[in-house]
Amino acid sequence: MSIYDLPIADLQGKPLDLGQFSGTAALVVNVASKCGLTPQYAVLEELHERYAGRGFTVLGVPCNQFGGQEPGSSEEIAEFCSATYGVTFPMTEKVEVNGDGRHPLYQQLVDEPDADGYTGDIRWNFEKFLVGPDGTVRARFGPRTAPDDPTVVEAIEAALR
């Protein structure tokens, strides 16, 4: 089963068919509005805009498990992302990425090792997973790895070939 088969809702609570992203590459990122890493939203939007025409999307997944840094309602999250960072990429409902309540999406993602070989629990907001057009996880990047870091950009471009 690929991530494109998993059920999840969008930020407005409506079913989000991840299958619509089948055939495209996606950078799945657990996001938060009140984190020191929140400015990554701007770079994520830039990547989304730069590569959308080549079959790429960013998928933002709000999570409040790290220091309570995503406390807002869906409406507040959407307003913040739009007004502050001009976010146009799709956003899911707020989910848990660790623990007993871990969303099935993250159950599929966490076994992917990052460049240092780390697998398992999400360490903090803005951990990134690159999913290829076939729905397989291609790469994992730590929270402090900037979305436009050369290793991330190279992985995105390789997935788009």
N, C-alpha and C positions, 0 to 999 in steps of 0.2 A: 504494500500500500504506500502510495506517495502522499506527501502533504496535501496535494491537490484533491485528495479524497476525504479530507477531514472536515467535520462540521465546525463552523465558528460564526459568530455574528459580527456585523460591522459596528462601528462606533455608535450608530443610531439604534442598534439592537435588532436590525433586520438580518436575516441569513446572508452570509457572505460566501458565495460559491468560489472557493479557492481554485476550482477547476477552470475558472476563467483565465487563470495565469498559466495553465498548462501550455507548454510550447514557448514560454518566456522564462527568463531568468529573474529571480526575485531575491532581494536582500531583506531578510526578515530581521527586525530589530525590536527588542523590548525597550520601550521608550518611557520617559517620565518628564513632567513639566517643571519640576522644582529641583533639579539635579545640577551639579556642577558641570555635567556633560551635556546638558540640554542644548547648548549652542550647536551640537552636532546635527540638530534638526535642519539648520540652514544648509549644511553640506550634503545631508541626505537628500534634500529637495533639489539641490544642484545636480547630484548624480541622477536622480529620477528624471529630471528634465533633459539632461545630456544624453541619456541612453534609452529613453522611452521609445523613440522611433526605431530602435534596433531590437525591440522585444525585451525590455527590462522594466522592472518596477521595484520600488521600495515598498515594503509592507510594514507599517508601524503597528506594534502590539503594546498598548499601554499596560503597565504593571505597577502595582503599589506595594510590592514586597520588599523594597529596599529603602529603608529609612522613611517610609510613608511619603515618598516624593512624587506620587501621582494620586493625590487625594481627591481630585475633582470629579464631578459628574461627567458623563459623556459629553454633554453640551459645553461644559466648561473646558474640557480637553480640546474639543473641536474648535472652539472660539480662540483659545490660546494658540493652538498650532497655526490656524489660519491668520490671525491678526499679527502674531509675533514673528512667524517664520514663513508665512505664505505657503504652507504645506498643501500640496495637491495630491500627494500619493495616498493610496488607500490606508485606512486605519481600522483595526479590529476593535471589538469590545475589550474592556479591561479584563485581563486574565491573570491567573497565577502561573508562574513559570517554574517554580520549585515546590517541593513538598507533596503531601498527599493529594492536594487539589491541583497539581500540575496539569495544565491543559494538554490534551492529546497532541497538539501541534508541537509543544515543547518536549513531550515524551519522545517524539521522533527526531528532534534536533539535537538533544543533549549528548548523544553518543558520538557525535562528530568531534574529532580532536582539533584543537587549534594548532598553530605552528610549533608550540612548545609541547604538544602531545596531551594537553589537558582535555579531559572529557568530564561529563557530569554536570552538576548543578550550575545554573547561571550565576555568575559571580557578582554582577551589578547591572544597573541600567545601561543600555546601549551596547549590549553584547550582540554581535552580528553573525548571521548565518546566510551564506550564499547557496541558494537552491537553483539547480540547473533546469533547463527547459523540460527535462524528463521527470522532474519532481524529486530527484535525488539531491541530498545535501553534498555540496562540493567543497565548502570551506567554512571555517569558524574563525571569528576575529574577536579579540577581547574588547571590553568596554572602552579602554583608552586608545585603541587603535582608531585613528580618525577615518571616517568614511572615504576620504580621498587619499588615504595612504597608498603609495604605489603598489603594495601587495594586494590591497582590496581592488584597486582599479584594474590591475593585471588579471586578477581572478574573474572579475566581471567581464572583461573583454574576452578572456578565454572561453567563458560560458556562452558568449554570444556568437562564437564562430560556428 
